[in-house]
């Protein structure tokens, strides 16, 4: 006589496993779909803050703090008052108190997901309002080219 109890238990366990598998897959797909809609609507999760420091001799230091979202972000240019900048940037001050040199980073610059970076560059050409500068970053977020804009804080050195 065959034993049907074991076969019934394996059927129930198999069914429960499939249900759990479907729920986990649905959860990941739902999260991916919400993320896709979020990006497609043009609302990338990137924050931008900036500071313009007027130094002696007509030199300006532009500081840009970028916190990335869930996708890799490739920063291609920084725009201050309509002037694009695509050259190299520093990741900290050019000469630190301990004597180490700052790292020079060429653009385009790729930021990892959830990475926060503070970038600096120096310029002598500064047109537009020095009291209320507008700083923008332009780059590629996922498959979309985006521009994020911020009003900069102004400091006098």
C-alpha positions as CSV (number, residue, x, y, z in Angstrom):
1,X,0.0,0.0,0.0
2,X,1.5,3.4,-1.0
3,X,1.8,6.1,1.6
4,X,-0.1,9.2,0.5
5,X,0.8,11.4,3.6
6,X,4.3,12.2,2.3
7,X,3.1,13.1,-1.1
8,X,0.5,15.5,0.3
9,X,3.1,17.2,2.5
10,X,5.5,17.7,-0.4
11,X,2.7,19.1,-2.5
12,X,1.8,21.6,0.2
13,X,5.5,22.6,0.8
14,X,6.0,22.9,-3.0
15,X,2.9,25.2,-3.3
16,X,4.1,27.3,-0.3
17,X,7.5,27.6,-1.9
18,X,6.0,28.8,-5.2
19,X,3.8,31.3,-3.4
20,X,6.7,32.7,-1.5
21,X,8.8,32.8,-4.7
22,X,6.0,34.7,-6.6
23,X,5.6,37.2,-3.8
24,X,9.4,37.9,-3.6
25,X,9.5,38.3,-7.4
26,X,6.5,40.6,-7.4
27,X,8.1,42.7,-4.7
28,X,11.3,43.2,-6.7
29,X,9.3,43.9,-9.9
30,X,7.1,46.4,-8.1
31,X,10.1,48.2,-6.6
32,X,11.8,48.3,-10.0
33,X,8.5,49.6,-11.6
34,X,8.2,52.4,-9.1
35,X,11.8,53.3,-9.5
36,X,11.4,53.4,-13.3
37,X,8.3,55.6,-13.1
38,X,10.2,57.9,-10.7
39,X,13.1,58.3,-13.1
40,X,10.8,58.5,-16.2
41,X,8.9,61.4,-14.5
42,X,12.1,63.3,-14.4
43,X,12.5,63.2,-10.6
44,X,15.9,61.8,-10.0
45,X,17.0,61.5,-6.4
46,X,20.0,63.8,-6.7
47,X,20.6,66.7,-4.3
48,X,22.7,69.7,-5.1
49,X,24.1,72.4,-2.9
50,X,26.7,75.0,-4.0
51,X,28.8,77.8,-2.7
52,X,30.6,80.6,-4.5
53,X,33.6,82.1,-2.7
54,X,35.0,85.4,-3.9
55,X,38.7,85.4,-3.2
56,X,41.3,88.1,-3.5
57,X,42.4,89.2,-7.0
58,X,39.1,88.5,-8.7
59,X,39.3,84.7,-8.3
60,X,36.2,82.7,-7.5
61,X,36.1,79.3,-6.0
62,X,33.1,77.3,-7.0
63,X,32.1,74.5,-4.5
64,X,29.5,71.9,-5.6
65,X,28.2,69.2,-3.3
66,X,26.3,66.4,-5.1
67,X,24.6,63.5,-3.4
68,X,23.6,60.8,-5.9
69,X,20.5,58.7,-6.0
70,X,19.9,55.1,-6.9
71,X,21.5,55.0,-10.4
72,X,25.0,55.8,-11.5
73,X,25.2,59.5,-12.4
74,X,27.7,60.8,-14.9
75,X,28.4,64.5,-14.3
76,X,29.4,66.1,-17.6
77,X,29.4,69.8,-16.8
78,X,28.9,72.5,-14.1
79,X,27.1,75.6,-15.2
80,X,27.4,78.9,-13.1
81,X,25.2,81.8,-14.3
82,X,25.0,80.2,-17.8
83,X,28.8,79.6,-18.1
84,X,29.5,75.9,-18.6
85,X,32.6,74.4,-17.1
86,X,33.8,71.0,-18.3
87,X,37.4,71.0,-17.1
88,X,39.0,69.2,-14.2
89,X,37.7,69.6,-10.7
90,X,39.3,69.0,-7.2
91,X,37.8,66.7,-4.7
92,X,39.1,68.7,-1.8
93,X,41.2,71.9,-1.3
94,X,44.3,72.0,-3.5
95,X,46.7,72.0,-0.6
96,X,45.7,70.4,2.7
97,X,47.1,71.3,6.1
98,X,49.0,67.9,6.2
99,X,50.8,68.6,2.9
100,X,48.8,66.2,0.7
101,X,47.8,67.4,-2.7
102,X,44.2,67.2,-3.7
103,X,43.0,64.8,-6.3
104,X,42.2,66.3,-9.7
105,X,39.3,64.6,-11.3
106,X,38.6,65.0,-15.1
107,X,35.0,65.4,-16.3
108,X,32.9,63.5,-17.2
109,X,32.9,62.1,-13.7
110,X,30.8,59.1,-12.7
111,X,29.3,58.9,-9.3
112,X,28.2,55.6,-7.8
113,X,24.7,55.1,-6.4
114,X,24.3,56.9,-3.0
115,X,27.7,58.5,-3.3
116,X,28.2,62.0,-2.0
117,X,31.0,64.2,-3.3
118,X,32.2,67.8,-2.9
119,X,33.9,69.2,-5.9
120,X,35.8,72.5,-6.3
121,X,37.2,74.5,-9.2
122,X,38.6,78.0,-9.6
123,X,37.7,80.7,-12.2
124,X,38.5,84.3,-12.9
125,X,35.6,84.8,-15.4
126,X,32.4,85.2,-13.6
127,X,29.5,86.9,-15.3
128,X,26.0,87.5,-14.1
129,X,24.9,88.1,-10.5
130,X,27.6,87.6,-7.9
131,X,25.1,88.0,-5.1
132,X,22.6,85.4,-6.3
133,X,24.4,82.9,-8.6
134,X,22.6,80.0,-10.1
135,X,24.6,76.7,-10.2
136,X,23.5,73.8,-12.4
137,X,24.9,70.4,-13.0
138,X,24.3,68.5,-16.2
139,X,24.8,64.8,-16.6
140,X,23.4,61.4,-17.5
141,X,21.2,59.7,-14.9
142,X,20.4,56.2,-16.1
143,X,19.5,56.7,-19.7
144,X,18.3,60.3,-19.3
145,X,20.3,63.5,-19.6
146,X,19.2,65.7,-16.8
147,X,20.0,69.2,-15.4
148,X,19.6,70.1,-11.7
149,X,19.7,73.7,-10.6
150,X,20.4,75.3,-7.3
151,X,20.9,78.8,-5.9
152,X,24.4,79.2,-4.5
153,X,25.5,80.6,-1.2
154,X,27.9,83.5,-1.6
155,X,30.9,84.0,0.7
156,X,33.6,86.6,0.5
157,X,37.2,85.6,1.4
